[in-house]
Amino acid sequence: MSPDSLVILSTASLAALATLSAVFAWSWKGWLDLRRHALDRSHGGDVPVANRIDLADLKERIRKLEAIAAGVDL
């Protein structure tokens, strides 16, 4: 293989990997938004204390997963 074709192949592979990573992160964020919406709908109004603690824990987990999906170090 010539060096030129190797550079082109490497660049194309890197671009494809970046595109797939971006699509995966976007899909993950959409799934997390869907789960957050479902949690908000199911836990509206008067919620017992134990359920509020569980809900706060789940929201914290979602926040951490969103940070991971966005590539942010916590």
N, CA, C and O atoms as a GROMACS GRO file, in nm:
protein
  296
    1MET      N    1   0.085  -0.119   0.000
    1MET     CA    2   0.000   0.000   0.000
    1MET      C    3   0.088   0.124   0.000
    1MET      O    4   0.189   0.131   0.070
    2SER      N    5   0.048   0.219  -0.078
    2SER     CA    6   0.125   0.343  -0.082
    2SER      C    7   0.092   0.428   0.040
    2SER      O    8  -0.016   0.415   0.098
    3PRO      N    9   0.184   0.513   0.080
    3PRO     CA   10   0.160   0.598   0.198
    3PRO      C   11   0.038   0.689   0.181
    3PRO      O   12  -0.032   0.718   0.278
    4ASP      N   13   0.014   0.734   0.060
    4ASP     CA   14  -0.101   0.822   0.036
    4ASP      C   15  -0.233   0.749   0.062
    4ASP      O   16  -0.322   0.804   0.127
    5SER      N   17  -0.244   0.627   0.012
    5SER     CA   18  -0.368   0.553   0.033
    5SER      C   19  -0.384   0.515   0.180
    5SER      O   20  -0.496   0.506   0.230
    6LEU      N   21  -0.274   0.492   0.250
    6LEU     CA   22  -0.281   0.461   0.392
    6LEU      C   23  -0.332   0.581   0.472
    6LEU      O   24  -0.411   0.566   0.565
    7VAL      N   25  -0.286   0.700   0.436
    7VAL     CA   26  -0.333   0.821   0.503
    7VAL      C   27  -0.482   0.843   0.476
    7VAL      O   28  -0.558   0.877   0.567
    8ILE      N   29  -0.523   0.823   0.352
    8ILE     CA   30  -0.664   0.840   0.317
    8ILE      C   31  -0.751   0.738   0.391
    8ILE      O   32  -0.858   0.772   0.442
    9LEU      N   33  -0.706   0.615   0.396
    9LEU     CA   34  -0.781   0.510   0.465
    9LEU      C   35  -0.790   0.540   0.616
    9LEU      O   36  -0.895   0.521   0.677
   10SER      N   37  -0.681   0.584   0.673
   10SER     CA   38  -0.680   0.617   0.816
   10SER      C   39  -0.773   0.734   0.847
   10SER      O   40  -0.847   0.732   0.945
   11THR      N   41  -0.769   0.836   0.762
   11THR     CA   42  -0.855   0.953   0.782
   11THR      C   43  -1.002   0.915   0.769
   11THR      O   44  -1.086   0.960   0.847
   12ALA      N   45  -1.034   0.834   0.670
   12ALA     CA   46  -1.173   0.791   0.651
   12ALA      C   47  -1.220   0.706   0.769
   12ALA      O   48  -1.334   0.720   0.814
   13SER      N   49  -1.134   0.620   0.818
   13SER     CA   50  -1.170   0.536   0.933
   13SER      C   51  -1.193   0.621   1.057
   13SER      O   52  -1.287   0.597   1.132
   14LEU      N   53  -1.107   0.719   1.079
   14LEU     CA   54  -1.122   0.808   1.194
   14LEU      C   55  -1.250   0.890   1.184
   14LEU      O   56  -1.320   0.910   1.284
   15ALA      N   57  -1.282   0.937   1.065
   15ALA     CA   58  -1.406   1.014   1.045
   15ALA      C   59  -1.529   0.925   1.070
   15ALA      O   60  -1.626   0.970   1.131
   16ALA      N   61  -1.524   0.801   1.024
   16ALA     CA   62  -1.637   0.710   1.047
   16ALA      C   63  -1.653   0.679   1.196
   16ALA      O   64  -1.765   0.675   1.246
   17LEU      N   65  -1.543   0.659   1.264
   17LEU     CA   66  -1.549   0.632   1.407
   17LEU      C   67  -1.605   0.752   1.484
   17LEU      O   68  -1.686   0.736   1.575
   18ALA      N   69  -1.562   0.871   1.446
   18ALA     CA   70  -1.613   0.993   1.511
   18ALA      C   71  -1.763   1.008   1.486
   18ALA      O   72  -1.837   1.046   1.577
   19THR      N   73  -1.807   0.980   1.365
   19THR     CA   74  -1.950   0.991   1.333
   19THR      C   75  -2.031   0.889   1.412
   19THR      O   76  -2.136   0.923   1.467
   20LEU      N   77  -1.984   0.766   1.418
   20LEU     CA   78  -2.055   0.664   1.495
   20LEU      C   79  -2.060   0.698   1.643
   20LEU      O   80  -2.161   0.676   1.709
   21SER      N   81  -1.951   0.753   1.696
   21SER     CA   82  -1.949   0.793   1.837
   21SER      C   83  -2.049   0.904   1.864
   21SER      O   84  -2.118   0.903   1.966
   22ALA      N   85  -2.056   1.000   1.773
   22ALA     CA   86  -2.150   1.111   1.790
   22ALA      C   87  -2.294   1.062   1.785
   22ALA      O   88  -2.378   1.105   1.865
   23VAL      N   89  -2.324   0.972   1.693
   23VAL     CA   90  -2.460   0.916   1.683
   23VAL      C   91  -2.494   0.837   1.809
   23VAL      O   92  -2.606   0.846   1.860
   24PHE      N   93  -2.399   0.759   1.860
   24PHE     CA   94  -2.423   0.682   1.981
   24PHE      C   95  -2.449   0.775   2.100
   24PHE      O   96  -2.542   0.752   2.177
   25ALA      N   97  -2.369   0.880   2.116
   25ALA     CA   98  -2.388   0.974   2.226
   25ALA      C   99  -2.524   1.044   2.215
   25ALA      O  100  -2.593   1.064   2.315
   26TRP      N  101  -2.562   1.083   2.093
   26TRP     CA  102  -2.690   1.149   2.073
   26TRP      C  103  -2.806   1.054   2.107
   26TRP      O  104  -2.904   1.096   2.169
   27SER      N  105  -2.794   0.929   2.066
   27SER     CA  106  -2.898   0.830   2.096
   27SER      C  107  -2.907   0.803   2.245
   27SER      O  108  -3.017   0.791   2.300
   28TRP      N  109  -2.792   0.793   2.312
   28TRP     CA  110  -2.789   0.769   2.455
   28TRP      C  111  -2.857   0.884   2.530
   28TRP      O  112  -2.935   0.860   2.622
   29LYS      N  113  -2.829   1.008   2.490
   29LYS     CA  114  -2.891   1.123   2.554
   29LYS      C  115  -3.042   1.120   2.534
   29LYS      O  116  -3.118   1.152   2.626
   30GLY      N  117  -3.086   1.083   2.414
   30GLY     CA  118  -3.230   1.072   2.389
   30GLY      C  119  -3.296   0.967   2.475
   30GLY      O  120  -3.406   0.987   2.526
   31TRP      N  121  -3.228   0.854   2.493
   31TRP     CA  122  -3.282   0.748   2.578
   31TRP      C  123  -3.290   0.795   2.723
   31TRP      O  124  -3.388   0.766   2.792
   32LEU      N  125  -3.187   0.866   2.770
   32LEU     CA  126  -3.189   0.918   2.906
   32LEU      C  127  -3.301   1.021   2.924
   32LEU      O  128  -3.367   1.023   3.028
   33ASP      N  129  -3.323   1.106   2.824
   33ASP     CA  130  -3.434   1.202   2.831
   33ASP      C  131  -3.568   1.130   2.839
   33ASP      O  132  -3.657   1.171   2.913
   34LEU      N  133  -3.581   1.023   2.762
   34LEU     CA  134  -3.704   0.944   2.766
   34LEU      C  135  -3.725   0.883   2.905
   34LEU      O  136  -3.837   0.887   2.958
   35ARG      N  137  -3.621   0.828   2.963
   35ARG     CA  138  -3.632   0.770   3.098
   35ARG      C  139  -3.664   0.878   3.202
   35ARG      O  140  -3.743   0.854   3.293
   36ARG      N  141  -3.603   0.996   3.189
   36ARG     CA  142  -3.630   1.104   3.282
   36ARG      C  143  -3.776   1.147   3.272
   36ARG      O  144  -3.841   1.172   3.372
   37HIS      N  145  -3.825   1.155   3.150
   37HIS     CA  146  -3.966   1.192   3.129
   37HIS      C  147  -4.058   1.087   3.193
   37HIS      O  148  -4.157   1.123   3.256
   38ALA      N  149  -4.026   0.961   3.176
   38ALA     CA  150  -4.108   0.855   3.235
   38ALA      C  151  -4.103   0.862   3.387
   38ALA      O  152  -4.205   0.840   3.453
   39LEU      N  153  -3.987   0.891   3.443
   39LEU     CA  154  -3.976   0.904   3.589
   39LEU      C  155  -4.056   1.024   3.640
   39LEU      O  156  -4.125   1.015   3.742
   40ASP      N  157  -4.047   1.135   3.569
   40ASP     CA  158  -4.122   1.255   3.610
   40ASP      C  159  -4.272   1.231   3.605
   40ASP      O  160  -4.345   1.277   3.692
   41ARG      N  161  -4.318   1.160   3.503
   41ARG     CA  162  -4.462   1.132   3.491
   41ARG      C  163  -4.510   1.038   3.600
   41ARG      O  164  -4.619   1.055   3.655
   42SER      N  165  -4.428   0.937   3.632
   42SER     CA  166  -4.473   0.837   3.729
   42SER      C  167  -4.457   0.884   3.872
   42SER      O  168  -4.518   0.826   3.963
   43HIS      N  169  -4.377   0.985   3.895
   43HIS     CA  170  -4.352   1.031   4.032
   43HIS      C  171  -4.395   1.176   4.052
   43HIS      O  172  -4.324   1.254   4.115
   44GLY      N  173  -4.508   1.212   3.999
   44GLY     CA  174  -4.558   1.347   4.019
   44GLY      C  175  -4.643   1.356   4.145
   44GLY      O  176  -4.690   1.255   4.196
   45GLY      N  177  -4.662   1.478   4.195
   45GLY     CA  178  -4.749   1.499   4.311
   45GLY      C  179  -4.688   1.456   4.442
   45GLY      O  180  -4.568   1.469   4.463
   46ASP      N  181  -4.773   1.404   4.533
   46ASP     CA  182  -4.729   1.361   4.666
   46ASP      C  183  -4.656   1.228   4.657
   46ASP      O  184  -4.714   1.125   4.621
   47VAL      N  185  -4.528   1.232   4.690
   47VAL     CA  186  -4.446   1.112   4.683
   47VAL      C  187  -4.389   1.086   4.823
   47VAL      O  188  -4.335   1.178   4.885
   48PRO      N  189  -4.400   0.963   4.874
   48PRO     CA  190  -4.342   0.934   5.004
   48PRO      C  191  -4.191   0.961   5.006
   48PRO      O  192  -4.126   0.961   4.901
   49VAL      N  193  -4.138   0.983   5.125
   49VAL     CA  194  -3.998   1.020   5.142
   49VAL      C  195  -3.904   0.914   5.081
   49VAL      O  196  -3.808   0.950   5.013
   50ALA      N  197  -3.931   0.788   5.103
   50ALA     CA  198  -3.844   0.682   5.051
   50ALA      C  199  -3.839   0.686   4.898
   50ALA      O  200  -3.734   0.666   4.838
   51ASN      N  201  -3.953   0.713   4.836
   51ASN     CA  202  -3.956   0.721   4.690
   51ASN      C  203  -3.882   0.844   4.640
   51ASN      O  204  -3.818   0.840   4.534
   52ARG      N  205  -3.891   0.955   4.716
   52ARG     CA  206  -3.818   1.076   4.675
   52ARG      C  207  -3.668   1.053   4.682
   52ARG      O  208  -3.594   1.103   4.598
   53ILE      N  209  -3.622   0.978   4.783
   53ILE     CA  210  -3.480   0.947   4.794
   53ILE      C  211  -3.438   0.860   4.676
   53ILE      O  212  -3.333   0.883   4.617
   54ASP      N  213  -3.519   0.759   4.643
   54ASP     CA  214  -3.488   0.674   4.528
   54ASP      C  215  -3.486   0.757   4.399
   54ASP      O  216  -3.400   0.737   4.313
   55LEU      N  217  -3.581   0.847   4.387
   55LEU     CA  218  -3.588   0.931   4.268
   55LEU      C  219  -3.466   1.022   4.259
   55LEU      O  220  -3.411   1.041   4.150
   56ALA      N  221  -3.423   1.077   4.371
   56ALA     CA  222  -3.303   1.161   4.371
   56ALA      C  223  -3.180   1.080   4.332
   56ALA      O  224  -3.093   1.129   4.260
   57ASP      N  225  -3.174   0.956   4.379
   57ASP     CA  226  -3.062   0.869   4.342
   57ASP      C  227  -3.063   0.839   4.193
   57ASP      O  228  -2.958   0.841   4.128
   58LEU      N  229  -3.180   0.812   4.138
   58LEU     CA  230  -3.190   0.785   3.994
   58LEU      C  231  -3.153   0.908   3.912
   58LEU      O  232  -3.086   0.897   3.809
   59LYS      N  233  -3.197   1.026   3.957
   59LYS     CA  234  -3.162   1.148   3.885
   59LYS      C  235  -3.012   1.172   3.888
   59LYS      O  236  -2.954   1.219   3.790
   60GLU      N  237  -2.948   1.141   4.000
   60GLU     CA  238  -2.803   1.155   4.011
   60GLU      C  239  -2.733   1.058   3.916
   60GLU      O  240  -2.635   1.094   3.851
   61ARG      N  241  -2.783   0.936   3.907
   61ARG     CA  242  -2.725   0.839   3.813
   61ARG      C  243  -2.741   0.886   3.669
   61ARG      O  244  -2.648   0.874   3.589
   62ILE      N  245  -2.857   0.941   3.637
   62ILE     CA  246  -2.881   0.992   3.502
   62ILE      C  247  -2.786   1.107   3.473
   62ILE      O  248  -2.731   1.117   3.363
   63ARG      N  249  -2.765   1.195   3.572
   63ARG     CA  250  -2.673   1.308   3.552
   63ARG      C  251  -2.532   1.258   3.523
   63ARG      O  252  -2.463   1.311   3.436
   64LYS      N  253  -2.490   1.154   3.596
   64LYS     CA  254  -2.356   1.098   3.574
   64LYS      C  255  -2.346   1.032   3.437
   64LYS      O  256  -2.245   1.047   3.368
   65LEU      N  257  -2.452   0.959   3.396
   65LEU     CA  258  -2.450   0.896   3.265
   65LEU      C  259  -2.449   0.999   3.152
   65LEU      O  260  -2.385   0.978   3.049
   66GLU      N  261  -2.520   1.111   3.173
   66GLU     CA  262  -2.518   1.217   3.072
   66GLU      C  263  -2.379   1.277   3.061
   66GLU      O  264  -2.333   1.310   2.952
   67ALA      N  265  -2.313   1.293   3.177
   67ALA     CA  266  -2.176   1.346   3.174
   67ALA      C  267  -2.083   1.251   3.102
   67ALA      O  268  -1.996   1.294   3.026
   68ILE      N  269  -2.101   1.121   3.124
   68ILE     CA  270  -2.018   1.024   3.053
   68ILE      C  271  -2.045   1.030   2.904
   68ILE      O  272  -1.953   1.025   2.822
   69ALA      N  273  -2.174   1.039   2.867
   69ALA     CA  274  -2.210   1.045   2.726
   69ALA      C  275  -2.157   1.171   2.659
   69ALA      O  276  -2.123   1.170   2.540
   70ALA      N  277  -2.148   1.279   2.736
   70ALA     CA  278  -2.096   1.406   2.680
   70ALA      C  279  -1.945   1.410   2.684
   70ALA      O  280  -1.884   1.501   2.627
   71GLY      N  281  -1.883   1.313   2.749
   71GLY     CA  282  -1.737   1.309   2.757
   71GLY      C  283  -1.679   1.398   2.864
   71GLY      O  284  -1.562   1.436   2.854
   72VAL      N  285  -1.757   1.434   2.965
   72VAL     CA  286  -1.711   1.520   3.073
   72VAL      C  287  -1.660   1.435   3.187
   72VAL      O  288  -1.723   1.336   3.225
   73ASP      N  289  -1.545   1.474   3.242
   73ASP     CA  290  -1.490   1.402   3.359
   73ASP      C  291  -1.554   1.457   3.486
   73ASP      O  292  -1.559   1.579   3.505
   74LEU      N  293  -1.602   1.370   3.572
   74LEU     CA  294  -1.660   1.414   3.700
   74LEU      C  295  -1.556   1.416   3.807
   74LEU      O  296  -1.586   1.450   3.921
   0.00000   0.00000   0.00000
